[in-house]
Amino acid sequence: MSVLAAVDLGASSGRVIAARLDGNRIDLAEAARFPNRSVAVHGRLYWDVLGLWANVLDGLRAVGDAASIGVDSWAVDYGLIDAEGRLVANPVCYRDARNAPARDRLLSEVDAAATFARTGIQHQPFNTVFQLAAETPAALGNAGRLLLMPDLLTYWLSGAMACEATNASTTGLVAQATGTWDRELCAAAGIEVALLGTITPTGTVLGRLLPEVAAATGLSEATKVIATASHDTAAAVAAVPYEGEGAAYISCGTWSLVGVERDHPITSAAALEAGFTNERGADGSIRFLRNVAGLWLLSESIETWRREGLDVDLGDLLEAAANVERLRSVVDPDDDRFTDPGDMPERIRAYCAQTGQPVPAGPAEVAACVLDSLALAHRRTIEALEALTGEAITAVHIVGGGANNQLLCQLTADATGRTVLAGPDEATAMGNALVQAGALGLIEPGPQARREAARASARPRRHTPQGPQGPWESAARRLKTPSLSRLRLESFTQ
């Protein structure tokens, strides 16, 4: 039995998983879990990457033994490395306020539709290309290389600098036609292509563990470090246990990534207008998806209540939310006001008041509003996928932490009118480990062997639609009205 260490870093928490592979079955055991939060200093929002690194080392020590290590994380953020291989400064969080003005400035200089047609990447303000446009000349001048977050940690593990393909594809700097860096966009963002390095194929063995890291963790120096599917959504989708054709996936956590896998990108004006993007999958497939603000709204609400002294238990909260009148109040989770950290319940109440809806009175009603609204957002995105691809979606796989939220899974089935298959909840770690297994020759490389292993290892919970579609259709129409569809941040007073 082989043990593979999957380091899985999300925007709100991280974990180190010991994945034990026995034949084509993989069992996951959590070795460590730790929080991950951005930190505001002098008007800038940073990640505590050194704290993350210390927690990763502790987690690897708890694994005890491993044939290999792979790191995945959220997309777009990066660390700048100087000529001597040292980190220039803490990485800036993608939610930092510097990004939107930089996006607007850059898109005034390049054609937005033509750029989307070249890269396939939606113009989100947090994309790496816009973050780089926001960097100061001094910061870029001190940098010899840019390493995306998982590549930064694999560099600290192995000494090898890489830029793994799935995460590279999210930057907004890769040309879809060639899979290489788009030099025109790099120049527009004010960077040299050399800063980015060469794109590394998914599943590349980068080297062995550095001696000092082996000593710090108790792992063997023979432990291999692998460029797994380093974008967490790509890793999660690699472990979706599809049962047949016509299925969509929702990788549900801080974000809900709602999409399908395709052979070719969709870069039409309609796809751009609808907010869809084209990211690289573990085997070069295209993950055609849309970002929906996921359980972030609920987790930020819980943080607010706890700061206010309320003892909020998630299980109890969901049980109470299940008993609240459905669709009493709904919000658009993608509204700008819900993007930044802060008092989410107050923002939700203000939205409802401003749109003439009943104002949620307490935690249970706020949670019900959030979950109903997420289910509606899932419905809206599934319908858009069908329209843009011309293909029917018959089932929805929910993977990631949101698969454990049975209320959200059932509401998504009810809202979409489709069977929802929930699990695995640790799909990202499973996909991370299965890519490693393929790289080591422990299973056949490629999607077929991974899907077989995922099906053998996970038993998704089935949620079938309950109740009529009428209330959901009515609520969906409410969200399409001018007063509810896109309320702008400037009209909102916290």
N, C-alpha and C positions, 0 to 999 in steps of 0.2 A: 504494500500500500504506500503510495507516494503522497507526501504532504507538500502543498503549495501555499505560499503566503500571499493573500490578496489584501493589499492596502487600499481601502476605499474611503476617499475623502469627499464629503458632501459640504454644502455651503452652511449647514447648521451643526453637523457632527461628523466625526470620523470613526473608523473602526479598522481593526486588523483581524482578518479571518483566516483560520487554519482550514484549508480545504483538503480533505482526504479523498483521494481518487482510488476507487477499487473497481477495476474493469471500466465500464462506462457509467458507473454511478458515482456521484460526488456528494459527500456529506460536509456541511459547513459548521464550524464551531467558532464562536466569537472568542477571540483571545483578549481583545481590549476594545473599549468604546470610550470616546472622549468628546467633549463639546468643541465646536468651532464657531467662533463669533468674530465679526469684524470689530475693529477698535478705532474710534474717532480721536485724532490728535491734530490740533491746530487746523481744523476745518477740512481735514483729509481723512478718508476712511480706509484703513489698512487691514490686512490679514496678519495675524500673529503666526507667521510661518515657522519661526524657531520653536514656538510652543508646540505647533503641530509636529515638527520634526522630533522633538523630545518624546511626544506621545507615541509616535510611530516606532521609535526605538524601544520604548517600553512594551509596546504591543508585540514587536518581533521577538523580544526576549521571552514573552509569555508563550509564543508559538512553540519554542523549544527546539524544533528542527524543521528544516524546509529544503526541498530540492531547488526551489526558485522563489523569486519575489516579483510581483508586478504591482504597479501603482496606477490607480485611476483617480480622477477628481472631476470637479465641475470644470466647465470650459472657460475660455477667453482670458483668464487672468494669468499673470506671468511675473517672473523675477528677472531683473537685469543683472548680468554677471560681468565683472570687469576683466581686464586683460590677465589678471593673476588668478582668475577663477573664483573670486569672492563676490558675494551678493552685495549689490550697490546700496539697496534700501529694501525695507519691507514691501512686498507686493501690495498694490492698491486694489481695494475691493471693487468689483464691477458695479456696485450700487453707488459709487462715489459720484458726486454732483458734477465733476469736471467733464464727464463723458458726453452728455447731451449737447452742450455748446460746441464741442469738438466735432461731433457728428454733423450738426447743422452747417458748420463752417466747411467741412470736407465735402459734403454733398452739394454745396454751392459751387464747388470747383470741378466736380466730376458729375457725369450724368447718372442719376440714381437708377433708372431703368436699365441702362446699358451695363452698369456695374453689376446689378443683380443678374442680368443675363450671362455675364462672364463668370461670376463666382457662385451664383445660386444661393447666396447667403442673404437673409433678410437684414435690413438696415437697423438693427437694434443698437441703441446708444452704447451698450456695454461691450460691443464687439471689439476684439483686439485692435483692429485697424483704427477705430475711433479713439481707443485708449492711447494708442501710440501717437495719434495726432494731438492728443492733449498733453503729452510728455514735454518737459522743458528741454531745450537744447543741451543744457548742462547734464541732465540725467542721461540722455542718449549719448552724449559725448563721452561719458565715463564708461559706457557699456561696450563690451566686446561681443556678447551674445545675449539673446533673449531665450529664456526657457519657460515654456508653459508650466503650470503648477506641477503636474505629475512628472514632467521631464526634469524639473528642478530637483525633486526628491530622488528620482532614479540617478541623477548626477551625483547627489550626495551619497547615495548607496554604492555606486559603482565607479564613479569618476568619469563616466562616459556621457557626453553631451548628445542628446538626441532631440528630435522633434517628431513625435509619433503621428502617424497619418490621420487618425480619426479626430484627434484634438486639433491638429493643424487645420483641418477642414472647417472648423468653426470660427476661425480668426477673421474671415472676410478678406483674406489676402491670397487665397489659393484659386487659381484658374481651373474651373471644372473640366475644361477640355483637355488639359494636360496633366492635372494633378500636381503642378509645380507652382512656385510663387509667382504672383502677378506683379511684374516689375513696375508697371505704370501705377498701380495702387500703392505699392511700397513707396514710390517716389512722392506720390501725393500726400502720403502720411508722414513724409519726412524721414524715412529710414532707408538704410542700405540693405539689400537682400542678404548680404553676408551676415547681418545681425541675426537672421533667422536660422541659418544653417541649412542642411539638406534634410528633406522630409524622410523620415524613417518608416519603412513598412511595418505594419502591425504584426506582432509576433517575432520581431527580431531579438535575438539573444545579444544583449549589450555587453556582457562581460560577467565577471565574478564580483562578489562582495569585497569591498575594500577591507584591508586587514583591521583598521581601526573600528570599522562598523561591526565586523565580525566579533571583535573583542568586546565591544559595547553591548552586543545582543546575545552573545553566546552561540551564534550560528557559525557554521563552518565557512571558511574562506572559499570553499568550493561551491557555495550557494550561488546560483545564477540569477542575474537580474535581467528581466525580460521587458521589452516594450510591449506590454499588453495593449488591448483596446483601452487607451488611457483616458478617453472621454467617457465619463460615467454612463451617459445614455447609450453610447455605442456598446459598452460592456453589457449593460442591462438588456439591450435588444438582442445581443448575441446569445442570451440565455432564455429568450421567450419560447415556451414549449408549445409552439403552434400545433393545432390539431388538424388543420386543413387550410385550404385556400380561402381568401377573402377575409382575413382577419386584420384588424388594426391593433396597435399597442398603445398603452398609456404607461409611460415610466413616471410613476407618481411619487413625489417627495416634496421638497421645497417648491419645485416646479412640477407641473404636469406637462410632459412632452408627449403629444398626441400625434401619431403618424402611422405610416405604412412603409414597407421596404420595397424598393423598385430597382430596376436595372439602370434607369436613366433619370437625370434630374428633370424637374419641371420648372422652367424659368420664364413662364409667361407673365404678361402684365397682370393677369387675374391672380396668379399665385403671389405676386409681389403685393398686390392690393389687399389680399386676404391674410397676409402676414405669415406665409409659409416659407420654410427654408429647406435647403438641401445639404445634408451633412453626410460624411463618409461613414460607412459601416465597417465592421471588422474585416470583411472580405472584399472591400471595394464596392459594395452595394451602396445605394443612395437611401438614406433615411429622410424621406419627405415628411416633414413634421411642422407643427406649430407649437411654440412655447405658450403655455397658459400658466398664469400665476396660480400655483397649486396650494399645497397645505401651508405655505408661508403665511397666509392670512390667519389660519388657525393657530399656528405656532407663535406668531407675534402677538395674537390676542391673549394666549395663555401666559406669555412672558409679561404682558401688561398687568394682567390680573394678579400674578404672583408678586410683582413689584408693589401692587396696591395692598398686599397682605392677604389675598384670598388663597385658600388651600385648594388648588384646582387639580383634580385627578382626571386624566384623559379618559379613562374607561367610564367613570361616572358621568363626565361631561357628555360623551357620545350617547350614553344611555338616556340622559335627560333630553338631548337634542332630538333623539328618535321620537320622543313623545310630543314634540312641538308641532303645531299645525304646519303642514308642508306648504312651501312656496308663499308664505305669508309676506315675506319681504325678500327681494333678490337684488344683488349688485353685480356689476361687471367686474370680475376679478382682475381684468387687464387695465382698468382705469388707472391713470397715472398716480392718483393719490395713494394707492395701495402698494407702491413700489418700494418706498423707503422704510427703514425701521422706525418704530414709534408706536403711538397709541392707536392700534388698529381698531379696537372696539368703538372708539370715539369717531374714527373716520367712517366706519360702517354706519353708525347711527346718523352721522351728518349726511351721508349719501342718501339714506332712506328718507330722512326728513326733507331734504332738498327735492326729492323726486315724488313727494306726496304719498309715500308708503308708510305702513306702521313701523314705528321705530323699535328695534329690538331692546327689550328691557333689561335683560341680564345675560349671564354667560350662556345658558342653554339656548336662548333665542338668537344670540349672536352666532353661536356655533351652527345652529340650524340654518341660519341665513347663509353662512359661508359654505356649508356643504351642499345645500340646494343650488347655490350659485355656481359652485365648481361642477356639479353634475350638468347644469345647463351649459356651461362653457364646454364641457366634454361633448355634449350633444351637438352644439353649434359647430365644433371643429370636425366631428365625424361627418356631419352633413356636407361641410365644405370639402373634405377629402373626397367624398364620393363625386361631388360636382367637378372637382379639378382633375381627378384621375379617370373619371368615366367608369369606375369599377365599383360594384356593390360591396359593402362591408357587412358581413353577416355575424361577426362576433368581435368582441373586444377583450384583449388580454391586459389586465392591470398588473404591473410588476413593480417592485420596489416597496418602500415603506408604506405607501398608500394601500397596498394589497391587504394590509392588516386592519385597515379601517373598513370594517364590514358595512357600516352605514353608508359611507361614500360609495363603496362598490355596488351596493343595492340601489342607491339613488341613481348611479350612472346607468345601471341596467334599466331602471324605470324611465329615466329621461331619454335614453337613446332607443329604447324598444328592442335592444339586442342583448343576447346572453353575454354576461361578463364572466371571464375566467380569471380569478384572483390568485396570483402567486407565480413564481416564488417571490417572497418578500425581500430576499437578499439576492435578487437577480444580478445586480451589478457585481457583487463579489463572485457569484457563480460564473458569470461571463468572463470576468477578469481571470479566474482560475482556469476556465476551460480553454481560453486562448493560450495561457501558459502551457497547459497540457499538450495542446497541439504543437507548440513550438519545441517541446521536449520530446515529441514522438510518443507520448503516452496514450494519445488517441490520434485518430487520423485528423490532420488539419482540415479546416473547412467547416461550413455551416451544417452539413448533414450530420456529422458526428457530434457536434455540439448540441444540436436540437435533440438528437436521440438521448444524449446524456442528460439534458435538461428534463426531458419527459420521464426518464427513468428515475430522476432524483427528486422531482417536485410533483405534488398532487394538488393542482389548482382547485380552489373552491369555486363552485358554479353558482352564479346568481342569475336567475331568470326574471324577466320584467314582470312587475306586479302592478295591477291597477290600470286605469285608462290613460291614454296619451293626452287627452284633452287638456288637463291642468298644466302639463308640461308645455304643450303647444301654446297655451295662453300666456304662460310665463315667458316663453321664448319671444313671443310678439311684444311683450312689455319691454324686454331688453332691447328691442329693435327700434323703439320709439325715440325721437330726437332727445327727449329729456333724460333717457336712460342709456343710450348707446355709447356716447363718448363724451362724458362730462370732463372738462379740462381741469387740470390742476389749479390754474390760476383763478377759477371760480370757487375754489374750496378754501375755507378758513378753518384751520385746525382748532 
